[in-house]
Structure formats: C-alpha cells, structure tokens
Amino acid sequence: MHDDRSANRMWGGRFAGGPDAIMEAINASIGFDRRLAAEDIAGSRAHAAMLGATGIISDSDSRAIREGLLTVLSEIERGDFAFSTALEDIHMNVEARLAALIGPVAGRLHTARSRNDQVATDFRLWVRGQCDAVDGALVALMRAFLAQAEAGADMVMPGFTHLQVAQPVTWGHHMLAYVEMLARDRGRFRDARARMNESPLGAAALAGTSFPIDREMTARELGFDRPMANSIDAVSDRDFALEFLSAAAICATHLSRFAEELVIWSSAQFRFVRLSDRFSTGSSIMPQKRNPDAAELVRAKTGRIAGALVALLTVMKGLPLAYSKDMQEDKEPVFDAADTLMLALAAMEGMVRDLRPDPAALRQAAAAGFSTATDLADWLVRALGLPFREAHHVTGALVRLAEEKGCDLADLSLEEMRSVHPGIQPQVYDVLGVDNSVASRASYGGTAPDQVRRQIARWKEALG
Ligand code: ARG
C-alpha cells in the first residue's frame, strides 16, 4: 500500500496523499481567514486605485481591477464563492477569482505589494472594526447597569469583603462599580484602536518597494491616520492584536466577576436576586432548580479569552523580524476572543436588564452580621472622643456581647452597652440602623444615596 508518495505510516492515515496534502493542511489559512474577505478587498481596491493614480498601472487596468474586486466581494457576500484550500489563503483566493473574471490584468494588482503587508493591513482593519463593535456593546451594558443603579439608588444591601458581610452599601453603588470598570474597558479599546490605526500597506515584503507608491493615499482611503513609518515593523508586529486581546481579557474578567456574583446571589442561600426565565434553565431531574447557566458561561468564557491572549503572546515571543509564517496563527485566537466577548457582553446585558433584586432580602442581609460595627466605632470616636484603636476595641467587646446573647448590636440595651463603656449615650442607636449607616458615607465616591445619585446623573449625561 505504501509507496513513496503515500502518507506516513504513523500519522498519515487520514491523508489521501503524501506530504504535499499534509503540507496543504498545515499551510492553508482559508478555513479561517475568509473572515477577512471584506477587508482584503477594501485593501486591494485602495491599492489598485493608488497604482492607477501614480501611473504605476494604467487607469483602465486600475478600474477593471477595482470593478472586478467588487464582483468578487458580492459573490462572497452572497455565499456564491468556492473557497479553495489549494489557494491557501483569502488573498490568493480573491486574486485567483479576479483573474478568472478579468483575465491577466488581475496580475497587475500585486505590483508593489506582498501578502505580508496585505495581511497586516487586512487584520488591522478587522481588529479596528471589532474595537468599534465592542464599544457599542459596552455602552449598551453600561446603560443596563445604570438603569439598575437608578432603580436601586438607596436600596440597602450588604457590602462584602472576603465574601463576609462588611458594611451596608446601596445596590446603586454596587451597580455603578461595574459602570466604572466598563468605562475603563472602553478606554482601553479606544486607546488600542487609536494606536493601531496606521497603515502597513506599501511596506511590501519587509523593505518597502522600488515603485513610486503613495502610501498616504492608501492610508487615507482605508481610514488610517497615517502610513506606518517603518516597513519592517509594519509587516512584523502584531501588538495591535495583543492590545485588543488584553483589553478583551480584562473586560471579560470584569464580566466574570459580576457573573460570579449573580451565581452566588441567585442561590437559595442568598436569594438576593432573581434572574429572568430568559437567562435561567431548569434541571431535567430536580424540578425545584433554576440554574444561572448564562452567568456561569460568561464566567467560563473568560478562560477562552484570556487563553487567546496567552496563545498569541506565546506565538509572538522570540520571533525574529520580519514576517514568519508563525504569524498566520494570530487570527484564530483573535476571531474566537472577539466573538466570545461580543456574546458574553450581549448575554450580560440581557441578564442585567432582566435582573430583579429582592429589596427585603438585601436589607435583611445588610443588617445581619454586625455590619454597622464600623459605624459604632466611628460614633465612639466622634461622640466620646475615643482614639479609633480604642473605639475598635470597645466595639469588638460589644459585638462579642451581642454574639453571646444571640442578638444584633441594636438589640443591646443601653445598660448592656454601658457595661462595656460607661460613656455610651442613647444617640448611639441612630448609627446602628443600615439606612443611617449608608447615608453617613457621604464622602466623595462613597455609598450614600446622595453620592450615588450624583454619579448616576454624571453617567446619564456621559452616555446620553
Ligand atoms: N496567510 C498568511 C498569513 O496569514 C498571509 C501572509 C503570507 N505571507 C507569506 N510570506 N507566506 O500570515
């Protein structure tokens, strides 16, 4: 069975032919880089227009190429295009089809260009488009959090540290924490977009070209701010994709934290929130269950996105300049991370929009666990002039007393309090309530409903 051209005995079973079929399988990128078709054709059309304008090719050839490319684009958009693995990648697939449509003139398109600057251009355009798409999704999610914040600006809930009840906060304040995080995510995508918006086109293979090209023209045509200034850099760096993935990984990490909170809060032990039916599932065996699957999946998909960042960092690490075929491995992680992030953002927006907090459960939990102990200590400082360390100690003794009696701090009698510190006045009870506690935290950025409303107003203005 095995002649010289047949597949390797050890691992070639699934290949029909010899090493050339295996080479094709490992070499081809058309299976995934077909997603760059629109960008590839936009880049080629800009290049062809420039070749015509500079007289490098004739006007009529330039026009024929650009019109032919539009036909190719519409075929691809209609799903009426036969992608060929033998033609390796999107660049050669498009060019081969162009040749079939307009004849040998198509061969003039690749003057003063290489697939190296071509793919760098395509990919930059694609990632730039994703930055814009993610920005829109982030704004939508911020608006959903903002609506929650507004509805619960003074809804008291427990604030946690170490997942232990720490101090009462408001629902609005907690929601706005995510608005802040997502706003920084927007900033990261915006910064990355601004930095990546330079054109590699015209760098050719790595050294530039001997033809009198006009890189300003193609840059302008493709919406880039300027041509990249170093042709070696232009074809060899993928830092723009890494920045996109870093921003995506950080953003997904933010989403995963709220996803985790939803999982905890919707559990029977907490009952802080109810997720809508739209974003919950039942169990096939346990009829009582409402599982927060969408939240769990948002939490889990963060792993994929962070993984994509690590994958591309690892591909790029130690690569000598300029282009190496290793860099073909840049696309799949970025495509997958972008798709996954967009899905996670949409799922999270839906969950946040539908989310119903339970004010009674939140209030009850906020009052439990001696959450106003800090308020008591602060009162001892303010009213009795105790040093904070001593006030902390006195409060600790009062918490111990309440714990022994199995009651809350507010349930201790004045006598019991005075047994710990004789100076305590009846006004102490004012600070032990959760509403007073949150209202008192009126420092800038604090949880007091007045502060929260001020921040809500600021965000409403900012988001329009
Ligand atoms: N498919 C290739 C990639 O994605 C295009 C560039 C090929 N360049 C080359 N010199 N073989 O990187």
Boltz pocket constraint, residues with backbone or C-beta under 6 A from the ligand:
constraints:
  - pocket:
      binder: B
      contacts: [[A, 27], [A, 29], [A, 33], [A, 89], [A, 115], [A, 116], [A, 119], [A, 323], [A, 324], [A, 325], [A, 327], [A, 328], [A, 329]]
      max_distance: 6.0
